[in-house]
Amino acid sequence: MRSSARTITPRCARARAPAVEDWSLSRAPTPRKTGTFLLPDVPLDQIIPYIDWNPFFQVWQLRGKYPNRGYPKIFNDQDVGPDAKRVFNDAQAMLSNIVGKKLLTARAILGIYPSNSVGDDIEVYADEDRTEVLATFRGLRQQTERDADLADSISPDAYHCLSDFVAPRDTGLTDHVGVFVTCAGFGLDQYAASLRKAGDDYGAIMADALADRLAEALAEWLHAEVRRKIWGYAPEEDLSPEDMHRCRYSGIRPACGYPTQPDHREKLALWSLLAKQLPTARVLDGTADQDLGLAAGSPLADFPDAATAGVTLTDSLAMVPTAAVSGLYMAAPHAQYFAVGKLARDQLEDYSARRGDVDGLADSERWLNSNLGYQP
């Protein structure tokens, strides 16, 4: 039996959204480039330095003890250090083979578009006139009651929703959001199958793990390029990959189905948006020795599922290839990551109505089951 979470009403939660005194100063900086951009073949050696190795060791159930929990200190751990070093060295050898023989291909697509928030939702527009809505991203707001509320006082902490980081439409100001899909899994099925056929199950698992790490590294690298060059709202940023893994950058890249918006169905809006904008997409050159610029020519005609960098969705909205990452870019100075947490029936009813769910509330309850703060 599910226990009920203590929540406040959506109206009260919205009243406690982060306070913004002047949206002309708090909205995202105007992007250097807007539109849809495709990177059909990002060099793997360019993104390898952005790999976060900590999740890699979790694949092998290798967890160091304090103070040697994370990479590279895990190598010093008395119990798991030797095994961690062994699988890491094996990973380096496989990465060299993958890069040298071009066994995997990394692709990405991104878009930066005019937008505004409308309540808890974010509208994406065709152009700066903001008369044609291309997509609407539905938001969920934190509403779990906090200790200060239990004491019948006003909590100093805001109740967040992703729409809080985009200028409201009624301000008359044009804001922007970005979307992206990255994948480093093209060629993985064939490579892993060849390893299994040769009896190398360990190598096949290693290949899967490395493709996942490369996809995340590609997302990290691309976000850095967006901040510094494409959107250009942090041109002087000088962060190490480790700093990026700790989210020390300005802006956020929330993913659909994760804590800031736990509904995987939002991927459908993202996929639909990119499909609509594909005819206007331009190709970006992602080579390491030059700034990202518009490349001559376009491989779009010969590029399957180009609208989402070749990544498709299953009926359960999992991405295929699985070594893929997708989400939004938000650049407001006050944008931050948060977890929506438990949701009450009142917010789910409102959310389901805004979405136009065919089966009503039951649809949202099914997709957001782990976030329900009540027994449906």
C-alpha positions in Angstrom: 0.0 0.0 0.0 1.5 3.3 -1.1 1.6 5.9 1.7 0.3 9.4 0.9 2.8 12.2 0.6 2.1 15.5 2.3 1.7 18.1 -0.4 0.6 21.7 -1.0 -1.9 22.6 -3.7 -0.6 23.5 -7.2 -1.9 27.0 -6.7 0.2 27.5 -3.5 3.2 25.8 -5.2 2.9 28.2 -8.2 2.7 31.2 -5.8 6.0 30.1 -4.4 7.8 29.8 -7.7 11.3 31.5 -7.8 10.9 35.2 -7.7 12.1 37.1 -10.7 12.0 40.9 -10.4 13.0 41.8 -13.9 12.9 39.3 -16.7 14.7 41.6 -19.1 17.8 40.9 -16.9 17.0 37.3 -15.9 16.1 35.7 -19.2 18.6 33.7 -21.2 21.0 35.8 -23.3 20.1 36.1 -27.0 21.7 33.2 -28.9 24.4 33.8 -31.5 22.7 31.2 -33.7 19.2 29.9 -33.8 17.7 27.1 -35.7 18.4 23.4 -36.1 21.9 22.0 -36.5 23.1 18.5 -37.3 26.5 17.0 -36.4 26.6 13.8 -38.5 30.0 12.5 -37.4 31.7 13.9 -34.3 35.3 12.5 -34.0 35.4 10.2 -31.0 38.9 11.3 -29.9 37.4 14.7 -29.5 34.8 13.6 -26.9 36.8 10.9 -25.0 38.3 13.6 -22.7 34.8 14.4 -21.5 34.0 10.8 -20.3 32.8 10.6 -16.7 34.4 7.3 -15.6 32.5 6.9 -12.3 29.4 5.3 -13.8 31.7 3.0 -15.8 33.0 1.3 -12.6 29.4 0.9 -11.4 28.7 -1.3 -14.4 31.3 -3.7 -13.0 30.0 -3.2 -9.4 33.3 -1.7 -8.4 32.8 0.8 -5.6 35.6 2.1 -3.6 35.4 3.1 0.1 35.9 6.6 1.3 38.3 8.4 0.6 38.8 6.3 -2.6 35.2 6.2 -3.9 35.5 8.1 -7.2 37.8 8.0 -10.2 40.8 8.1 -10.2 41.1 7.5 -6.4 39.3 4.2 -6.8 42.6 2.7 -8.0 43.9 3.2 -4.5 41.2 1.3 -2.8 42.6 -1.8 -1.0 39.7 -4.1 -2.1 38.6 -3.0 -5.6 41.5 -1.0 -6.7 43.3 -3.7 -8.7 40.1 -4.8 -10.5 39.2 -1.2 -11.2 42.7 -0.6 -12.8 42.4 -3.8 -14.8 39.0 -3.0 -16.4 40.1 0.6 -16.9 43.2 -0.5 -18.8 41.0 -2.8 -20.9 38.7 0.1 -21.6 41.5 2.2 -22.9 42.7 -0.6 -25.2 39.2 -1.0 -26.5 38.7 2.7 -27.0 41.9 2.9 -29.0 40.6 0.0 -31.2 37.2 1.7 -31.6 38.7 5.0 -32.7 41.4 3.5 -34.9 39.0 1.2 -36.8 36.0 3.6 -36.6 33.8 1.0 -35.1 31.4 3.4 -33.6 29.9 6.7 -34.9 28.8 9.6 -32.8 26.1 11.9 -34.1 24.1 14.8 -32.6 21.3 17.2 -33.5 20.4 20.3 -31.6 18.0 23.2 -32.0 17.7 26.7 -30.4 14.3 28.4 -30.7 12.3 31.4 -29.5 10.1 30.4 -26.5 8.1 31.6 -23.6 6.6 30.0 -20.5 2.8 29.9 -20.1 2.0 28.8 -16.5 3.9 25.6 -15.9 4.5 24.9 -19.6 7.0 26.1 -22.2 5.9 27.1 -25.7 8.4 26.9 -28.6 7.9 29.2 -31.6 8.7 29.1 -35.3 10.3 32.5 -35.2 10.8 35.7 -33.2 7.2 36.9 -33.9 6.0 34.1 -31.7 2.7 33.6 -33.5 3.2 29.9 -34.5 3.7 27.4 -31.7 5.8 24.5 -32.9 5.8 22.5 -29.6 4.8 22.7 -26.0 6.8 21.2 -23.2 4.6 20.4 -20.2 6.0 21.0 -16.8 5.5 19.5 -13.4 6.1 21.5 -10.2 7.4 20.5 -6.9 4.6 20.3 -4.3 5.9 18.1 -1.5 5.2 19.9 1.8 8.3 21.0 3.6 9.0 21.4 7.3 8.6 25.2 7.2 5.1 24.7 5.8 4.2 22.3 8.6 5.1 25.0 11.0 2.6 27.3 9.2 5.2 29.7 8.0 6.4 30.6 4.5 9.2 28.5 3.3 12.2 30.4 2.0 12.7 27.7 -0.6 10.9 27.9 -4.0 8.8 25.2 -5.5 10.4 24.7 -8.9 9.2 23.9 -12.4 11.2 24.1 -15.6 9.0 26.8 -16.8 10.4 29.1 -14.1 13.6 29.5 -16.2 11.9 30.9 -19.3 10.4 34.4 -19.5 6.6 34.3 -19.3 4.7 35.2 -22.5 2.8 38.0 -20.8 6.1 39.9 -20.2 6.2 40.6 -24.0 9.9 39.5 -24.0 11.2 36.8 -26.3 13.2 34.1 -24.6 14.9 30.9 -26.0 15.3 27.2 -25.2 17.3 24.5 -26.8 16.8 20.8 -27.5 19.3 18.1 -28.3 19.8 14.4 -29.1 23.2 12.8 -29.0 24.2 9.2 -29.7 27.4 7.3 -29.8 25.9 3.8 -30.4 25.9 3.6 -34.2 27.8 0.4 -35.0 27.6 -0.9 -31.5 25.2 -3.8 -32.3 27.5 -5.2 -35.0 30.6 -4.7 -32.9 29.1 -6.3 -29.8 27.7 -9.2 -31.9 31.1 -9.9 -33.4 32.6 -10.0 -29.9 30.0 -12.4 -28.6 30.4 -14.6 -31.7 34.1 -14.9 -30.9 33.1 -15.9 -27.3 34.1 -12.6 -25.8 31.1 -11.8 -23.6 33.3 -9.6 -21.4 34.3 -7.5 -24.4 30.7 -7.2 -25.5 29.7 -5.8 -22.1 32.7 -3.5 -22.2 31.6 -2.2 -25.6 28.1 -1.5 -24.3 29.5 0.3 -21.3 31.9 2.4 -23.4 29.2 3.4 -25.9 27.1 4.6 -23.0 30.0 6.6 -21.6 30.7 8.1 -25.1 27.1 9.2 -25.5 27.2 11.0 -22.2 30.6 12.5 -23.1 29.1 13.7 -26.4 26.3 15.4 -24.5 28.8 17.0 -22.2 31.0 18.2 -25.0 28.1 19.5 -27.1 26.6 21.4 -24.1 30.0 23.1 -23.7 30.0 24.0 -27.4 26.5 25.4 -27.0 27.5 27.5 -24.0 30.7 28.9 -25.4 30.1 29.1 -29.2 26.6 28.2 -30.6 24.3 29.9 -28.1 27.4 31.7 -26.8 26.1 32.8 -23.4 29.3 31.7 -21.6 32.1 32.5 -24.2 34.8 32.8 -21.5 33.9 29.6 -19.8 37.1 27.6 -18.9 35.9 24.5 -17.1 37.6 21.1 -16.9 35.5 18.0 -17.8 35.5 17.2 -14.1 34.0 20.6 -13.3 31.3 19.9 -16.0 30.5 16.5 -14.4 29.9 18.4 -11.2 27.5 20.8 -13.1 29.6 23.9 -12.4 28.5 25.4 -15.7 25.9 28.1 -16.2 22.5 26.8 -17.5 21.1 23.3 -17.4 20.3 20.4 -19.8 17.4 18.6 -18.2 16.4 15.2 -19.7 12.9 14.0 -20.2 12.2 11.1 -17.8 14.6 12.4 -15.2 14.0 14.2 -11.9 13.3 17.7 -13.3 10.6 16.3 -15.6 10.1 12.6 -14.9 7.6 12.0 -17.7 9.2 10.2 -20.6 6.3 11.2 -22.9 8.0 14.7 -23.2 10.4 13.0 -25.6 7.5 12.9 -28.1 7.3 16.7 -28.1 11.1 16.9 -28.6 11.1 14.4 -31.4 8.1 16.1 -33.1 9.8 19.5 -32.8 13.0 18.3 -34.5 11.1 16.5 -37.2 9.2 19.7 -38.1 12.4 21.7 -38.2 14.5 19.2 -40.1 13.9 20.8 -43.6 15.6 24.0 -42.3 18.5 22.1 -40.5 22.1 23.1 -41.2 25.2 21.0 -40.8 27.8 21.9 -38.2 31.4 20.9 -38.6 32.5 19.4 -35.3 36.3 19.0 -35.9 38.5 19.8 -33.0 40.9 22.2 -34.8 38.3 24.9 -35.7 35.4 26.7 -34.2 32.0 25.2 -34.9 30.8 26.7 -38.1 28.3 25.9 -40.8 29.8 23.3 -43.1 29.3 23.2 -46.8 27.0 20.5 -48.1 24.4 18.4 -46.3 24.2 14.6 -45.8 20.5 14.9 -44.7 19.1 13.3 -47.8 21.0 10.1 -47.1 20.7 10.2 -43.3 18.0 7.9 -41.8 15.9 9.5 -39.0 18.0 12.6 -39.4 15.5 14.6 -37.4 16.8 13.0 -34.2 20.4 12.1 -35.2 19.2 8.6 -36.2 17.8 7.9 -32.8 14.3 6.4 -32.6 11.8 5.7 -29.8 10.3 2.4 -28.8 6.7 2.0 -27.6 8.0 2.5 -24.0 9.8 5.6 -25.2 13.3 4.2 -24.7 15.8 5.5 -27.2 17.4 3.2 -29.8 20.4 3.0 -30.1 20.4 2.9 -26.3 23.7 4.8 -26.1 21.8 8.1 -26.5 21.0 11.2 -24.5 18.3 13.8 -25.1 16.9 16.8 -23.4 16.5 20.6 -23.2 19.0 23.5 -23.0 18.1 26.3 -20.6 20.3 29.3 -20.2 18.7 31.6 -17.7 21.2 32.7 -15.0 19.0 31.3 -12.3 18.3 28.0 -14.0 19.1 25.0 -11.7 18.6 21.3 -11.5 16.0 20.0 -9.0 13.8 16.9 -8.4 10.1 17.2 -8.8 9.5 14.6 -6.2 6.1 13.3 -5.2 3.0 14.6 -6.9 -0.6 14.9 -5.6 -3.7 14.0 -7.5 -4.7 17.6 -8.0 -1.6 18.5 -10.0 -1.8 15.2 -12.0 -5.4 16.0 -12.9 -4.4 19.5 -14.1 -1.3 18.1 -15.9 -3.3 15.4 -17.7 -5.9 17.9 -18.8 -3.2 20.2 -20.3 -1.7 17.2 -22.1 -5.0 16.1 -23.4 -4.4 12.5 -22.3 -6.7 10.1 -24.2 -7.4 8.0 -21.0 -7.4 11.0 -18.8 -5.7 10.9 -15.4 -4.9 7.2 -15.7 -2.4 7.9 -18.5 -0.3 10.2 -16.4 -0.6 8.0 -13.3 0.8 5.1 -15.4 3.7 7.1 -16.8 4.5 8.8 -13.5 3.8 5.9 -11.2 7.0 6.3 -9.2 6.3 9.9 -8.5 2.8 9.4 -7.2 2.3 10.7 -3.7 -1.1 9.0 -3.3 -2.7 5.6 -4.0 -4.4 5.8 -7.4 
